[in-house]
Amino acid sequence: MNPIKILVAEDDASLRQGLVDLLEDEGYQALAAADGETALHLYAEQHPNLLLLDVMMPGRSGFEVCRKVRQGDSVTPIILLTAKGEEIDKVVGLELGADDYITKPFGLHELRARIKVQLRRMSKACPQSIPDPFRFGAALIERNQMQGSLQGNSFRLSVRELKLLEMFYLHAGEVLSRDTLLNHAWGINYQGTTRTLDQHIVQLRRKVEECPDQPRVIQTAHGIGYRYAGADQNRWALPNPSSPIKGR
């Protein structure tokens, strides 16, 4: 079995080497980068399973690397390392698509735990089992292009929207709680409200539903969350062909 690859992008040489030693002791294959450009090169060449990105790096910052990766990859976990404690930095990182953040100085036990949580989340989701493109109701979703189409109309997808669609696809027919969806798309440390999720669902319905005001593909489970009816179920509410069709 191939070892799990973790990319460490950190400009502080001693901290970078310490992280590499820690990861290798844990059985991971560590890829080290001293700046953002090198990190992007290693990412494209080695396809790591997880990224540890220092926010403040020469050249491209961790934020910029995160943004660049997320332009074509909504799956690989990204953990930001920051020496700053301001809430705005954490919010910016999460909005750019990072899955988690950890503030320096941090304990090694905490870092180990954060890494394992993200790898476990990715393993459970098994995004590799999602074809590209894939059908979501009547819409066609192109993961690598982060776009979709419905009835001949194309639309773009944000990182969060694509993560939500993937989660729904993998759990077709299941009711997913709001917390489950928030944790998957925004990360376990997201401090926002479920209103953010609801707003994203509204936007998604406008893109993937044939009739967004009467959604049949992404259904609301009142008081719990949402459910993807699945491509083979999204016509369940249509009347029997032999019955008279009433106006909606």
N, C-alpha and C positions, 0 to 999 in steps of 0.2 A: 504494500500500500504506500502510495506517495505521501510524504509528510505534508502537513498543512503549511502553506507559505504565508508569512506575515511580513509586510513591508513596514519598516521603521524609517520615517523621515524626521530627522532631528539634527539641528546644526551644532548642538553642543556635543563635542566628540566624546567626552567621558560619559555623559548620559546615554548617548547613542550606543556606545559599546556595552554599557551596563544593561540596556534593554535587549541588545542582541544576545548577551550571555544568558540573561533570564529566559528568553524565549527558547534558546537552544537547549537549556537545561530542562525545559518543559517538553521537549521533543518536537518543537516547531522548527521549520526552516526559516531563518531570519534573513531578510534582504535589507541592507542598510543604505540610506541616502542622506547626504549632508545638506541637500537643498531641494527646492521644489521641482526644478527641471530634471534632476536625476531621479527623483521619485516618479515623475510621469514616465520617464524612459523605462525604468524598471517595471512599472505597472503594465505598460504596453508590451514589454518583452516577456515578463515572467508570469503575468496573470495571477497575482497573489490572492489568497482567500480572505484576507483582512488587511486594512491599512491603519497604521498608527501615524497620525500627522501632527507634527508640531505646528501651532498656528503661526508663530513668528519665525520665519526662515528667510534667508537671503534669496533674492530673485522672486520666485513665486512663493507666496505664503501658503500655509496649510488651507486657508479658505479658498484660494485660487485653485489649488490642486483638487480639493474636494469638488468645486464647481465643474472643473474640467472632466473629472472622472464621471460625475453624475450626468453629464451630457449624453453619455452612451451606455451607462451602467447604473441601473437602479438597485442592484442586488448586493454587490460586494460590501460588507460592513466597513464603516469608516468611524474610527474613534479619534477625536481631536484631543491633543495635549496642549494645554494652555497655562501660562503663568499668571494670566489675568483672572480676576475674580468678578469682573463686571458682568452683570446679567446680560447686557446687550451682546457681548461676545458669544455667549452661549446660545442666545436666540438666533443670532446671525448664522452660526455654525449649523444649528439644527434646520434652519430654513433653507440652507444650501444643500441639505441632503445628508448631513452627518447623522449617524445612528446613536452616538453617545459622545460624551466629553469627560475629561478628567483633568482636574486642576493641579498643577505643580505647587508644592511638592506632594507626591502621592506615595502611598505604601504599595509595596510589590504585591501583597496579597490582594489589595483592591484591584490593581491592574489585571492580575491573573483572573479574578472573578469577572471583571468587565469583558475581557476577551472571551472567556468561556460562554458567557451569556449570549454574546453576539454570534459566535460560531454555532451555538446550539439553536438559536433562533433561525439562522440561515439553513441549518441542517433540517429542521422541522418543516420549513417552508418548501424545501426541495425545489427551488426555482428552475433547476436544470430540467425538470420534468415538464415544464411549460413549453410547448412548441412556439416557434417564431416564424411566421405570424400565427396568432391563434384567434379563434372566434369567441366573442363575448356577446351573447345574444345575437343580434343581427349585425353587430359591428365587427370589423376586422381590425385587430390590434397588432401593430408591428413594434415589438419590444426594442429591437436594436435601433430603430429610427425614432423611438419615443413619439409615435404618432398613430393615428387610426383613421378609419373611414366608415361612414354609414350612409347608405343610399347615395353613393357617389360623392358625398361631401367629406373632405379631409379635415382632420383636426389635430392639433398638437396636444401632447400630454406632458404634464409636469412630473417630476420625480415622485411626488406624493401620490398623484393620481395613478401612475403606473403601479406603484407598490400596492395601492388599494385594489386595483383590478387584478393583479397577480394573486393577492390574498383571497379575493372572492373566487377566482378561477380554481384555485387549489382546494377550496372548501365549498364547492357548488352544492347548494341545497341546505347548507348548515346556517344556523343563525349565529352570527359573530357579534360579540358584545362591542360596544363603543370603545371600551378600554383595550380590548384585543386589537382592534383596528388602529387605535392611536399608538399603541406600543409598537406595532409592526411598521407603520408608516412614518412615525415621528420619533421613535426611540423611547426607551423606558424612562428617561429623565425629562421628558417633555412636561412642562408645567402649565400648559394652556388648558382650555376648557373643551368639552365635547362639542361646543358650538363650532369650533374650527373644523372638526370632522364633518358635522352636518352641512356646513357650507361647501366643503369639498364634494360631498355626495351630491348636492344640488348641481354643482358644476359638471360632475361626471354624468349625471342623468341627462343633462342638456346635450352631451356628446354621444352617449351610447344608447339612449332610449329613443324609440321611434315616436313615442308620445311622452315627453318628460313630465307633463302634468299628471299623467296616469301611469306611473312607472310599473313595469312588469318584470324587468330584468333585475334591477336592484330594488328589492322590496324592503319596506320598513317593518321591523319587529318592534312594535310599540313598547317603550319602557326598557328595551334590551339593546337593540342595535339594528343590524341590517342583514339581509340574506340575498345571495345571488341565486336566482331561480334556475340558472343553467340554460344552455342553448336549447336543450330538448324540452325545457319546461316553460319557456317564456311566452308560450301561447295558451297557457292553461286557462286563462280567463276568457278566451274567445267563446262566443255562444256556439251551440250545436248547429251545424250547417242546416239541419232540417227545421230549426226554430226561426221564427221571424227575428230579424236583426233590428234592435232598438237603438235609437240615438244615444250617444254617450252624454 
